[in-house]
């Protein structure tokens, strides 16, 4: 049942659980070979196409096999020892839908699904809608068009296109797709080719089958021919010449799996020489000359127990799922974000649902959606409360059309105050080690702090009213003593850290440093106009307006005045070299005519600050890469935009080069 759903329907278990079941069956059959049958999933490539299929079944000229998998380096090392070769190819394992293209005399005659490896479904009319699949091959002097050739590949949807497509489906009120693979596979089996054409499908070719008039010596040579004929091959494929190099590629892509334009769940290793492939042969379902190294899954299925709402330091109400614990992407997760009530409602999850979750690297886990086919009827709708769970204030969007709901009780809402306290104690602000999350919660709920204004007025007597900072006999404990010491030290931090600690929206460390250098005191910033602040290099109008608005709130000014009275330094010290002179206004024409895209995480800029810095110099800050892009600035965890930039030949800059560009224009980085 699960195998049929995996290939021809909507799966009700995760890929990880499917792999586990298959491995359990393999183990059982190895211990009891007498139970093995020809129709076992371990012996077949895939189930035969369903008899109810609207597509006619057609035999492949040459069998289209699957791949065996390994899941750790020990298993991979064992395969490499059993399969020595002078040259291997390493390829990314694309998470898409397999396809077999038959060209006769250079013309596309058939496009088939893999089916059970022997027989596939005729989806030629759908395949013709893909721009990557030419109706006719064009030969070269080195690679003339053969009499007949089967070309195998994978149809997929890029990560970027998938997000755009789902956003469009949401706007049209259509059901969202859970992942790119299901969307691609479903598209290729549409009855109406016009429906297939509506999806942004791509192709990468990764193999050959039957051929006449084409006799390549290696897999790599076959790929060169396929590319010459006008079909796409992967830009990520590498020829390597030792087992050590294979493992280096596996390790590299394990750390850079999000750099690829498409979803990928592993690396495929192939013996390159075709005569060696023939000598090694195949099993009933997979070649012995190839193996897939699969990475730990980033998607998993678990049960939704509850939905709760978190209130952040800016008042944003973020619903999150409380789930049955699940190990995914290297850690056990029990919670995953639902982003906002609008998004949660769109995904349509119900309490008790089996849900798909995704955790990519260090990214916060998110709920992808429910597994509707797994519903039993016992699931319950979740009704989102319109009141803040922390203080009871009415939640509402801050402006019309805003997907986020916010709590308006910005000063006294415990959820917002707790988050602000934790933030200002962080290393990027006051750096108060003794003020952690639990202690911040304790200070608020014990009534010791009504807001952050009295933080630097705390006394030993105040702290004995908390459980975090008092001993069992009611005296100040070591943590309390440390907090008082930390607070005293924090009073003399740099001015820019004080500005960061105020939680002014958009004003991160880069903008705070620029404002501190230009104005040298909180009072000067408080008295500055939007225009004066916007002219500061690294600030701009959005941040300037946010700073100006923050200082118009009475209780915000009370925080500043109370901290200052307690001894917190509110100006640059006279001997601070950063205080010498004002930062010059940006040259408004320095980047004129240039289009720049920023992706990934930068140390010295958040996304708003980078955009402001580009636009302040006359450049265009774009959100997508195209042939008109002049530079891509790539920070940590840069993904599909980096790949697209490389494919288009767009120059990629690191953060140091980006800073040089901002300071001296394009000539500074030649």
C-alpha positions, 0 to 999 in steps of 0.5 A: 500500500505504502509503495503504491502511494509513494509512486502513484498517489499521496504518501501517508508515511514519510520517506524516512519511514518508507526507507525504514520499512524497506530495510526491515524487509531486506533484513527479514528476507536475508534471515529467511530467504525462503520467504522471498518472492519475485513480487517483493518490493526488494526484488522489483524496481517499483509497482506496475502502473495501476490498471485504472491509469488513463495512460497506455502502458509501453515497454522500455527498450532497455530496463529502467532500474532503481538505486540501492541506498546506503545511509552512513560512511561505513556502508558507503566505504563497504560499497566502494571496497566492493566496487573499485574503479579508476574513475567515479561520477558523483551526482546529486540525487534529485528529488523528482519524478523519473522519465525516459525519453526515446528519440528515433532519428533525432525526433522525440517518439515517446516519453515514459514514466519509469513504471515497474522498470520494464513498463512505463506509462506513456506521458509524451503529450505532457513531456512535450510541454517542458521547455527542457525537452526538445522535440528534435535533437541537434547533433555536432561534429563530435556527437552526431545524432544517433539512430535511436537513444533512450535518455533517462532523467528527472523532472523536478521543480526548483525550490524558488519556483515551488515557493512562487507556485504555492503562493499563486495557488494560495491566492487562487484558493487551491490546495497547496503542494506538500513538496516539490517532488509530489508536485512534479510527479503529479504534473507529469500524470495529468490527463490534460497537458495544459494542466502540466504546462501550468507548472514550472517543470524542469529536467536534468538528464542522468542516464542512457538506456538502449541506443543505436549508433551511439557507443560512448566509453563512459557515463561522463562522455554520455553526458557530454553528448546529451548536453551537445544534443540540446538536453540539460545535464546537472552542473553539479556532477563531478568526475573523481578518481579515488574513494577518498574523493568520493567521500569528500564530495559526499561530505561537501554536499552534506554541508551544502545541500541547500546550495542546489537549485532543486531539492536533493536528498543525497549523492549518487556515486557511479562507476564511470566506465561503461565496460566496467558497468557492464561487467559489474551487472545488475540485481533484479532492481538496481545496478551494482555499479551505482549507489545512492548515499542518502542524507538524514531526512529534513522532512518527517511525519508526526502527530499534531498534539496542540497549537499554541501562540507565542508573543514576540518582543515586537508583539507579533503573535506566532502560532506553533505546533506542539507535536509528538517528538520526532528526530529529524535533521540531526535533532529531536523536535517537539515544536514547529512554527506555523508562521501566522494565523493566516498561514496556519489557516491556509495549511488547514491542519487539525488537532490530531492530524498526522502532519509533515514537518521540515527542518533544514539545518539550523532553520526553525522547524516548520509545519508543511501541512496535514497528511489528509489521507491519514485522517480518521475522522477524530481530528478537531478544528483549532479555533484561534483566539482573538486575545493575547494568551499572555495579557488578554489584549485583543489581537489584530493585524497592525495594518490592513492586509497584514498576515501577522496578528500583534498584541497592542499592549507593548509595554506590559504584555509579559510575553513581549517584556520577557522576549525584550529582556532576553534580547537586551541581555544577549551578546549583541546588546548588554551581554548580561550572562546571568540574565537567561530566559528562565530568569527573565521569566521569573523577574516578570512573573514575580512582579519584580519588573513591570517593564525593562526601565527598572532593570538597572535599579534592581537591588539584592532585596528585589532579587530575593523575591525571585526563585532564580536569584534567591536561596532556600533561606531567602538570601541572595544566591550566587546567580543574584550576586553575578547579575548585580555585577553584570548589571554594573559592568553593562552600564559602560557598554558602547553606545551602539549596544545600548541602541540595540538593547532598545529593540527598535524595529529594523535597527540592528547592530550595523545601523546602531553603530552608524548612528552612534558614530554620527550622533555620539549620544542618545540625546542627539539621536532623539533630537535628529530628524528623519532626513538627518538619520536617513543620510547616515551611511548604513541607515536609510529612510526605513530605519530612520523612520522607525527610530524616529517613531520609537522616540515619540512614545512616552514610555520609551523615553522613560526607559532611556531616562531611567537607565541614564539616571541609574548610570547607563552611559548614553554617549560615546566616550571622548577618547573613542576613536569611532567617535571622531567625525561624522560618517559621511553621507552615502554617494547617491550615484555610486551604484547607479545603474547596478542591480544587486541581489543579497542572499543568505546571512551577513554578519554586518547587515540584516536584509533591510540594512543591506537594501537601504545601503544599496539604494542610498547609493543609487543602486537597485536592490532586487529580490531575484536573480536574472540575466540583468543582475550585476552582483549577487552578495552571498552570505552564510546559507546562501541557497538557490539564488547562488546556484542561479547566479553561477549558472547565469555567470553573475559575479558573486561577492562575499561580505568583504567585497560587498563592503568594498563595493559600498565604499568605492563602487564597482571599480573598487572590486575589479 
